[in-house]
Amino acid sequence: MIILLGSLYVFLVQSGALETICECGALRDRILDRGVLGPLAIVGLMTLAVVVSPIPSAPIALASGLAYGNFWGTVYIVIGAVAGAIIAFFISRSLGYEAMQKRFGKTLSIGLLGSQNALTGLVMAMRLLPFISFDIVSYAAGLTPLQPWRFVLATLIGVTPVSFALAYFGNELASADFNRIELIVLVIGLVTLIPVAIAFYRRRKQDNH
């Protein structure tokens, strides 16, 4: 599986496809040229970007907003991101979880790793932080005892607001309304800081007790 994914990445680099993916304007044009298959292209590329970590997902999300607007752009991003996350989760679960159990045994069921609610909340919070790799979180979650349905739910809830922000940002690029773009960047920054602020508040509250 690793060899297959690595080979696919090399092919994308050598064929020049990766360069197109990294340019959201050019990617938007290619997607629109596909007509009714364009949304499937967005979903497929987002899925691929999550599974093959070196492929950037942000340009694809921006291109989705550019091509299909705020609502449908968000829908296609979310579908692709969640599909990719599920694939990455099960790749990690099938290849690494058993080895983790043999190595750490009952330790995997102690403390934070043993709490389904804590793991679900952690995945959800990490989905809201753009600077934390979406791909790595998906693969790492597969190595924990987290139940698959909880992983999917946490991913869906966490990825939706960020996907909307990216689609909206991409859509605004078409009109080049830089005042509104600055506002979007500010909102994304605030959304990013919310989980951090909550964690800081809880930590201070525990320290005071």
N, C-alpha and C positions, 0 to 999 in steps of 0.2 A: 504493500500500500504506500509506504513512504517513498519507495523508488518510483512508483507510478506518479505520485503527486510531484515529486522532484522533476521527473521527466517532462511533465506537463508544463511546469513553470519554465524550464529551459526552452521548450518549444515556443511558448508565448514571447519570451525575450528575443529569441533568434528570428521569429517571424515578424516582429515589429508590432504584434498585437498588444503587448503590454504598454508600449508607448502610446498607442491610441487610447487604451483604458485610462491612462494617467492624465489625458487631456479631455476634460469634461465636455468642452465645446465640440471637439471632433467626435467624441463618443456619442453625444446627443444626435449629431447628424447621421452617424451610422445606424443608430437605433431607430430613428424616424424613417430611414430608408427601408427598414424591415417591415414597415406597415403594421399589420395586426400582430405580427410576431415580435414587435418591439418590446412589449411588456414581458414576454417570455425571456427575451434577451437580458433585460434588467434583472429579473429574478435569477436567471442562470448565472449571470456575472457576479451578482451579490453572493450567491451560494458559493461559487468558486472562490471568491475573494476571502470568505471566512475559512473555508477548508484549506486553501493554499495560502498560508499566512503572508508571504511576501507580496502578494497582490493587494494593492491598496483598495479599500472599499469606499473611501470618501469621494473620489472622483465619480464613481458609479452612482452613488447616492445623489450627488449634485446634478449629474446628467439626467437622472430620473426626474428631479424637480424641474429641470430645464425643459425636458421633453413633455412631461405629463401634468405639470402643475403640482399644487400643494397636496391635494387629497390623494389622487391616484398615484402620484409620485411617491408619497409616503407608503401607500398600500403595497406597492411593488417592492420598495426597499425592505419593509418589514417582512414580507413573505420570504424574500431571498435571504435576509439575515437570519431569520428563525430557522429556515431549512438548512442553511449552512451550519448554524450552531448545533442543530440536532445531529447532523452527520459527523461533525467534529467531536461531539460528546460521545457518540457511540463508537467512533474509531478509537478514541482514547479509552473508553470503557472496555472494549473488546481486547485491545492490545496491552493495556497497562494496569487495569484495576486488579486483576488476579495477582500480578507480580507485587503490587502495592500491599495486598492482603498478606501475601507470604512474607513480605519484608517487615511489615509493621504490625500484623496480626490485629489484636483487639484494640490497639492504639487508635485505629481509624474510627472507632465507635466512642471515643472519649472526648469530652469537652466540646469545642466548637464543631469538630468534624462529626461528632455523634448526634448533633442536633439538626434535624431536618428543617426546622423553622429558621435557625441561624444560618444555615447554608443557603436556603432560599433567599433570605434577606440580603446575604452577602453578594450573591450573584446579581440580584436586582440592583443593588447599590452600585456595583461595578459596571453594570450596563449603562448607568447614568453618567459615568465618568469617561468622557471622550479620550482622555490621555491614557487610559488603561486599555490594553489590547483586547478587543472583542474576541479575537481568535484564541488568544492564550487562555482567557477565562473559560471559553467553551471546552478546550482540551483539558484544562486543569480540573474543571467540574466533573469530567468523566472519570477522574481518578479518585473521587470522593464517593461516599455512600449515598449521595443525593439522589432521590428518586427522579426518574426521567420526567414524569409529568410536572413535578415541581420545578425542574430546570426549565422546561418549556414555558411554564407560566411566568416564572421570574424573568426569563429572557424577553417574552412578549411584552410584559408590562414595562420593563426597563428600556427596551430598544425603541418603543413607539415614540416617546417625546423627542428623543435624539434624532430619529429618522425624519420626523416632521420638521424639525429645525433645519436639517440638511436639505430636505426637499424644498422648503420655503426659501432657504438661502440660495439654492440653485435656481429657483424660479425668479428670484429677484435679480440674479445676474443677467437675466435676459433683458430686463428693463434698465439695468445699470443704475438703479436708484440707490446711490451710496449712503444716503442718510438712513434709509430703511435697513440697509445691510449692516451698518454700524449698530443699529438697534438690535438686530438679530444676533450679532456677535455678543453683545452685552447680555442678552437673554440666555444664550448658550452658556456663557460664563457663569451666570447666576445659577442656572440649573446644575452645572458642574459642582458648584460650591455647596449646594444644599446638603447632599449626603455627608460631605466633609464637616459641615457645621453641626449636623445632628450627632455625628460620631464624637466631635470635640465636646459638645454639650454633655453627652452621656458620660464621657470620660471624666469631665470636671465634676459632675454630680456624684460619680462613684468615689472620686478622691475626697470629696467633702464629707462622705459618710464614714 
